[in-house]
């Protein structure tokens, strides 16, 4: 079944330019709550990351609904919140208690993020959704448009966004600490789950455990038999369910650079990788995004590295580190006056490499808010709750996060096509690559739609 949000209808309402500063992205909440009013949350996906998302949401309100396709995980969380109603199907939960809910958390596998988030948005509910925001480019665009249309408070769970160090880095980069940035390198130690080259074919059928509701796990994904190699957690390396290392980590590790440089839509995306198969993500990949000049900033390339190539970590060239050692994950922003090296997943700390005149640099006045706590995951929920209650939009609201996710997910499209393409962002079109369409907006299984 095709998505019922047509490309034409939402392209008309999509911004054609890059992201602006987050404070400019505000839109009024559908029904702002009183600052003193206690909120009610329904949580979709309560195991894994969903466990902490649910418990953190409870610090700002009451948990009234719990939903998971795995009864063992559902019952475990229900012990902590016995007053909450339990469900396996989020659609039934929203139908039955949606009218009594203020906000919904979505912490499911990637392939069900969009359908769950969209269902809540269409009911006028605030949504906190884990990263990557969606599995596909089309889904990201659709959520961005819907969040604006329904005027709901949103936040994507790339928690490094709340780190004071990352916000200071963003301010410094925009103020010219390393001059105009023409090149960004981002790398990760993922994948750390089964995928190619070890796993390349669909797994054989196994008996479905009594506690797993397999049809609901599949959701909009095409039919396949159950195997314990998919659930839990191991779904990340399967194209039908996950987005691989890129989807798992780019929304963290590329976030600081993408936000600081206001990169917006790329105009060209290309990729090289280990052998591609239709089932699982490759063992290694290098993806190059090309972005045009923006508001006085030069054109820039962002290069992403993942996996092991010929038995060695796939990393940027050693000379780029100026004598420093690459760690498990991080980013390098190469500017006209120097290089900024951030040695972690979240851009929360950084070092300036070989900048001439750095001692004379004056940090700009603070423009982005800081949190009192460095529990960034919790602070992301606090920002979201503040937005629900009429405050400013959360920093990774869907207007920003959806465009960011969309840009990064184009790397997976290039991988699966086996070639690069020019990207027409406003029209969501791979200009010279018609085969990209099936990966930009793949069909849903019958009975599912956005």
NORCORZI-V405669 format. One record per backbone hydrogen bond with DSSP energy under -0.5 kcal/mol. NH is the residue of the N-H (numbers start at 1). CO is the residue of the C=O. If there is no record, write none. Layout:
NH:CO, NH:CO
//
This chain:
6:4, 10:6, 11:7, 12:8, 13:10, 14:11, 24:21, 25:22, 26:23, 30:151, 32:29, 33:388, 37:34, 39:60, 41:62, 42:103, 43:65, 44:42, 44:105, 45:43, 45:67, 50:47, 51:48, 52:48, 53:49, 54:50, 55:51, 56:52, 57:53, 58:54, 59:56, 60:57, 62:39, 64:41, 64:62, 65:41, 66:85, 67:43, 68:87, 71:69, 71:211, 74:70, 75:71, 76:72, 77:73, 78:74, 79:75, 80:76, 80:77, 81:77, 84:81, 85:64, 87:66, 90:88, 93:89, 94:90, 95:91, 96:92, 97:93, 98:94, 100:97, 101:98, 102:40, 103:40, 104:126, 105:42, 106:128, 107:44, 107:105, 111:241, 112:109, 113:110, 114:110, 116:112, 117:113, 118:114, 119:115, 120:116, 121:117, 122:118, 123:119, 123:120, 124:121, 125:120, 126:102, 127:153, 128:104, 129:127, 129:155, 130:106, 138:440, 140:136, 141:137, 142:138, 143:139, 144:140, 145:141, 146:142, 147:143, 148:144, 149:145, 150:146, 151:147, 152:147, 155:127, 156:396, 157:129, 158:156, 159:157, 161:158, 162:159, 163:160, 167:163, 168:164, 169:165, 170:166, 171:167, 172:168, 173:169, 174:170, 175:171, 176:173, 177:172, 179:176, 182:180, 182:334, 183:334, 184:301, 185:332, 186:303, 187:330, 188:305, 196:281, 198:195, 199:195, 206:226, 212:209, 213:69, 213:211, 214:212, 216:213, 217:213, 218:214, 219:215, 221:218, 230:227, 231:227, 234:232, 235:230, 236:233, 237:234, 238:235, 239:237, 239:279, 241:238, 242:238, 244:236, 247:243, 248:244, 249:245, 250:246, 252:249, 253:249, 254:250, 255:252, 256:252, 258:254, 259:255, 260:256, 261:257, 262:258, 262:259, 263:258, 267:290, 268:290, 269:421, 270:288, 272:286, 274:284, 277:280, 281:237, 285:306, 286:272, 287:304, 288:270, 289:302, 290:268, 291:289, 291:300, 294:297, 297:294, 300:291, 301:182, 302:289, 303:184, 304:287, 305:186, 306:285, 307:190, 308:283, 309:312, 310:308, 312:309, 314:307, 315:313, 320:317, 321:318, 322:319, 324:321, 330:187, 331:342, 332:185, 333:340, 334:183, 334:332, 335:333, 335:338, 336:180, 337:178, 338:178, 339:353, 340:333, 341:339, 341:351, 342:331, 342:340, 343:341, 347:344, 351:341, 353:339, 353:351, 354:352, 356:337, 356:354, 358:355, 360:357, 361:358, 363:361, 376:374, 379:375, 380:376, 381:377, 382:378, 383:379, 384:380, 385:381, 386:382, 387:383, 388:384, 389:385, 390:387, 391:386, 397:394, 400:397, 401:397, 402:398, 404:400, 405:401, 406:402, 407:403, 408:404, 409:405, 410:406, 410:407, 411:408, 412:409, 413:409, 414:410, 415:411, 416:412, 417:413, 418:414, 419:414, 421:269, 423:267, 424:422, 424:429, 425:423, 428:424, 428:425, 429:424, 431:422, 431:429, 433:430, 436:433, 437:434, 438:435, 439:436, 440:436, 441:437, 444:1, 445:220, 448:445
//
